[in-house]
Amino acid sequence: MLEDPSNDQLIAWLPEGDGFVIVSPTDFSRRLLPVVYKHSNLASFVRQVNM
C-alpha cells in the first residue's frame, strides 16, 4: 500500500524512509483499510503495526 502512488494522499513514507505517516486518517480508514484488511478500524491497524 505504501508503494502504490495512488495512495500518496492517504499514507506515505517519511523522508528518512524509516517510518510512515497516515496523511488522512479518516480517508485512510474508509478507503484503504477495507481493501487491504478485513476492517476499517484505524485503532486496530495501529495495534497491529505496533506488534
Secondary structure, 3 states (H helix, E strand, C coil): CCCCHHHCCCEEECCCCCCEEECCHHHHHHHHHHHHCCCCCHHHHHHHHCC
